[in-house]
Amino acid sequence: APAGAGADRSAIARRICDELDLHAAIEEEIFYPAMQQACPDAADVLDALRAEHGEAKALVARIRGMAAADDAMDRAVAELAR
């Protein structure tokens, strides 16, 4: 890999994590409460979405804890994308 490629991948992974954190916060603070109020019968859907966010947050924490970009980080980012 070219010099600096690992740093570039780390920066991209951090950016993905930052953007996902913002996206999740907006959903959790604005969209989910509005959906719950508008569709009281959607509790099961909201529970599933919150569980999915929990999984994503755990992956984000794992990625942030990685010291350098490597195959493990690439796999974790790919898992996060799925």
PAKEFI-263146 format. One record per residue: residue in one letter; z, x, y of N, C-alpha, C in turn. Coordinates in pm, whole numbers, padded with zeros to 5 digits, always signed. Example, Ala and Ser with C-alpha at 12.3 -4.5 7.8 and 13.67 -1.06 7.14 Angstrom:
2
A+00780+01319-00569+00780+01230-00450+00780+01320-00330;S+00708+01285-00225+00714+01367-00106+00787+01290+00003;
***
This chain:
82
A+00000+00084-00119+00000+00000+00000+00000+00088+00124;P-00067+00045+00227-00071+00124+00350+00068+00136+00412;A+00086+00246+00486+00214+00265+00555+00239+00145+00646;G+00360+00097+00646+00396-00016+00731+00372-00151+00667;A+00304-00156+00552+00274-00285+00489+00403-00357+00449;G+00501-00284+00399+00627-00346+00360+00700-00404+00480;A+00698-00332+00592+00762-00382+00714+00690-00506+00764;D+00557-00505+00755+00479-00623+00795+00515-00743+00708;R+00524-00722+00577+00558-00832+00485+00699-00882+00511;S+00791-00791+00540+00928-00833+00573+00930-00917+00699;A+00854-00875+00800+00849-00950+00926+00789-01088+00903;I+00686-01095+00822+00624-01225+00792+00722-01314+00716;A+00793-01257+00620+00891-01335+00543+01001-01387+00636;R+01048-01303+00728+01151-01348+00823+01097-01459+00912;R+00973-01447+00954+00913-01552+01039+00904-01683+00963;I+00862-01676+00837+00855-01796+00753+00994-01860+00746;C+01095-01779+00722+01232-01830+00711+01278-01893+00842;D+01248-01828+00954+01286-01882+01085+01220-02017+01110;E+01090-02024+01083+01015-02149+01106+01065-02259+01014;L+01095-02225+00889+01145-02325+00794+01284-02372+00834;D+01368-02282+00883+01501-02323+00932+01487-02426+01045;L+01398-02399+01138+01377-02490+01251+01324-02625+01201;H+01226-02621+01112+01168-02743+01056+01276-02826+00986;A+01356-02761+00904+01461-02831+00829+01565-02891+00924;A+01602-02817+01026+01702-02867+01122+01651-02992+01192;I+01525-02992+01232+01468-03110+01298+01470-03229+01203;E+01428-03206+01080+01429-03317+00983+01570-03369+00961;E+01664-03279+00942+01801-03319+00908+01873-03385+01026;E+01846-03339+01147+01918-03390+01263+01851-03510+01328;I+01720-03522+01312+01647-03630+01381+01580-03726+01284;F+01495-03671+01197+01414-03757+01112+01494-03830+01005;Y+01578-03759+00931+01653-03823+00823+01744-03936+00874;P+01821-03913+00981+01903-04024+01031+01819-04144+01075;A+01704-04117+01140+01618-04227+01183+01561-04301+01063;M+01524-04226+00960+01471-04289+00839+01579-04372+00769;Q+01699-04318+00765+01809-04391+00702+01838-04522+00776;Q+01831-04518+00906+01856-04639+00985+01742-04740+00968;A+01618-04691+00969+01503-04780+00960+01480-04833+00819;C+01517-04753+00719+01491-04790+00578+01618-04769+00496;P+01714-04858+00505+01840-04840+00432+01820-04824+00281;D+01711-04878+00228+01685-04867+00085+01629-04731+00045;A+01610-04641+00140+01550-04510+00111+01655-04403+00079;A+01776-04443+00049+01884-04346+00024+01849-04249-00088;D+01788-04297-00195+01752-04209-00307+01649-04104-00263;V+01553-04147-00183+01452-04055-00132+01517-03949-00042;L+01604-03994+00045+01672-03900+00134+01761-03803+00057;D+01827-03851-00047+01909-03762-00131+01822-03655-00195;A+01705-03695-00245+01614-03599-00307+01564-03497-00205;L+01533-03544-00085+01487-03453+00020+01597-03356+00061;R+01719-03404+00069+01830-03316+00105+01854-03212-00004;A+01839-03252-00130+01854-03157-00241+01745-03050-00234;E+01623-03093-00202+01512-02999-00187+01541-02901-00073;H+01596-02950+00036+01633-02862+00147+01739-02763+00102;G+01832-02807+00021+01936-02716-00029+01875-02602-00109;E+01778-02634-00193+01710-02532-00272+01635-02435-00180;A+01567-02489-00081+01493-02405+00013+01588-02315+00092;K+01702-02369+00134+01799-02289+00209+01854-02175+00125;A+01874-02201-00004+01922-02095-00094+01817-01985-00106;L+01691-02022-00116+01584-01923-00123+01574-01845+00008;V+01584-01914+00120+01580-01847+00250+01693-01745+00258;A+01812-01782+00217+01925-01689+00219+01898-01569+00130;R+01839-01594+00014+01806-01485-00078+01703-01391-00014;I+01601-01448+00047+01497-01366+00111+01557-01284+00225;R+01640-01349+00307+01702-01278+00420+01792-01164+00372;G+01848-01178+00253+01937-01076+00200+01866-00958+00136;M+01736-00967+00122+01660-00859+00061+01640-00748+00163;A+01665-00626+00119+01661-00511+00211+01519-00479+00256;A+01423-00490+00166+01286-00450+00200+01189-00537+00123;A+01068-00545+00176+00964-00621+00108+00928-00551-00022;D+00926-00627-00128+00886-00576-00258+00836-00693-00341;D+00810-00670-00468+00760-00778-00553+00859-00893-00562;A+00989-00862-00562+01091-00969-00571+01084-01058-00447;M+01067-00997-00329+01056-01077-00207+00929-01161-00211;D+00820-01100-00256+00694-01174-00265+00708-01294-00356;R+00776-01277-00469+00797-01389-00562+00885-01497-00499;A+00990-01455-00427+01079-01552-00363+01005-01630-00254;V+00921-01564-00177+00843-01632-00073+00744-01728-00139;A+00681-01686-00248+00588-01775-00320+00662-01897-00375;E+00782-01875-00426+00864-01987-00477+00899-02081-00362;L+00933-02026-00248+00965-02106-00130+00844-02189-00089;A+00727-02132-00096+00604-02205-00060+00582-02324-00153;R+00615-02307-00281+00600-02417-00377+00699-02527-00346;
***
